[in-house]
Amino acid sequence: MTSTSARIVAGLAAFATAVVVSACSKGEDHNAHATSTATGAEQVAAHSAEDVMFAQMMIPHHEQALQLSKLVPDRSTNPAVVKLAVTIADEQQPEINAMKALLLQWDVDPHTMPDHGGMPMQGMVDDATMAKLQRLKGAEFDTLWLQSMIGHHQGAIEMANTEIAKGQSADMITMAKNIVRAQQAEIDQMKQVLGG
């Protein structure tokens, strides 16, 4: 148990390190705080198939947002678009890392695609649009990029709202709420840039 705990703790520094260690410890000395740590451990460990599917679908969804963000510096001169791309990348890479860490904690391979019964990942940008974005520059690029990213964010919000309603993992639900809040704010910004 201790070597497994050590591996978990090493891989999940951001996720309840002390809780995992103390929950896995079987010493009698921990009775004084056993109730609080056990409750915390259950919240970290408790998860459902919905939580797993959300993470497995949101990871590639976020990865495409990173790909979209990387297109901006060479193709846009609009400071608002450039700033949005940086913000999106700065938010979503840590979320990818956190979701992968949770999947590992649940003994799920983060690189395995889920069996989601044919349910599509909402908002994903199709290959033709991705190819077109790579060819465009300037105002034309900005317009298509903003339109694509708005749809992409709307899809992420739909997925996150499903996780909030049906998920079990406290960590994953908190992340889903953060996704809804951050991406809705960015949608509002992108619509303003498009409207301007």
C-alpha positions, -999 to 999 in steps of 0.1 A, spaced: 0 0 0 28 24 9 45 21 -25 12 26 -43 5 56 -22 39 70 -29 34 67 -66 0 83 -64 13 112 -43 42 117 -66 20 118 -97 -8 139 -81 10 166 -62 -19 190 -69 -45 165 -56 -49 161 -19 -14 147 -12 -18 147 26 -53 132 23 -42 103 1 -12 95 24 -31 97 56 -61 77 42 -38 49 32 -20 48 65 -33 22 89 -16 34 121 -36 37 153 -21 71 160 -43 88 134 -76 84 151 -77 120 162 -81 132 127 -93 101 110 -128 114 104 -118 145 85 -91 128 64 -113 98 56 -140 121 44 -116 140 22 -101 108 8 -136 96 -1 -143 128 -19 -111 125 -39 -115 88 -47 -153 87 -53 -160 89 -90 -184 75 -115 -184 64 -151 -197 99 -160 -166 115 -144 -143 92 -163 -161 99 -196 -161 136 -190 -123 137 -185 -116 114 -214 -137 135 -237 -126 169 -224 -89 162 -226 -89 159 -265 -114 188 -266 -90 210 -246 -61 197 -267 -78 210 -299 -83 244 -281 -45 244 -276 -40 237 -313 -63 265 -322 -45 289 -298 -11 280 -313 -23 292 -348 -28 327 -336 6 343 -331 17 338 -368 -17 347 -383 -33 375 -362 -23 411 -355 -54 418 -334 -42 423 -298 -75 411 -284 -74 378 -303 -37 373 -294 -45 379 -257 -75 355 -258 -54 327 -273 -28 331 -246 -55 331 -219 -71 300 -233 -38 281 -235 -29 292 -200 -62 279 -186 -66 247 -205 -32 231 -203 -33 229 -164 -69 215 -167 -56 188 -191 -29 179 -166 -53 178 -137 -78 156 -156 -50 132 -166 -39 131 -129 -74 123 -117 -77 95 -143 -44 80 -132 -56 82 -96 -87 62 -107 -65 36 -125 -78 48 -159 -54 53 -188 -57 90 -197 -48 82 -234 -77 57 -238 -106 71 -258 -139 65 -240 -167 43 -252 -193 71 -252 -220 53 -272 -215 74 -303 -221 107 -283 -201 134 -301 -177 158 -285 -197 190 -288 -180 220 -305 -151 202 -320 -137 221 -351 -138 199 -382 -107 191 -402 -117 213 -431 -120 244 -409 -87 236 -392 -70 234 -426 -87 267 -437 -75 284 -405 -39 274 -413 -42 291 -447 -58 324 -436 -42 355 -421 -53 388 -407 -90 398 -404 -102 367 -422 -83 345 -399 -95 364 -368 -132 361 -379 -131 323 -385 -109 317 -355 -133 336 -332 -164 318 -347 -147 284 -343 -136 291 -308 -170 303 -297 -186 271 -309 -158 251 -293 -163 268 -260 -201 264 -262 -195 226 -267 -172 225 -237 -198 243 -215 -225 217 -226 -202 189 -216 -192 206 -183 -229 212 -174 -236 175 -179 -207 167 -156 -220 191 -130 -255 175 -131 -244 139 -132 -208 136 -120 -197 122 -86 -161 134 -82 -159 166 -62 -127 175 -80 -141 169 -115 -173 188 -107 -153 218 -94 -132 218 -126 -164 216 -147 -178 246 -129 -145 265 -135 -147 256 -172 -183 269 -175 -174 302 -157 -141 309 -176 -153 298 -210 -186 317 -208 -166 349 -200 -143 342 -230 -173 337 -253 -187 371 -242 -152 386 -250 -150 369 -284 -185 381 -294 -175 416 -285 -144 413 -307 -165 399 -336 -191 427 -331 -164 454 -330 
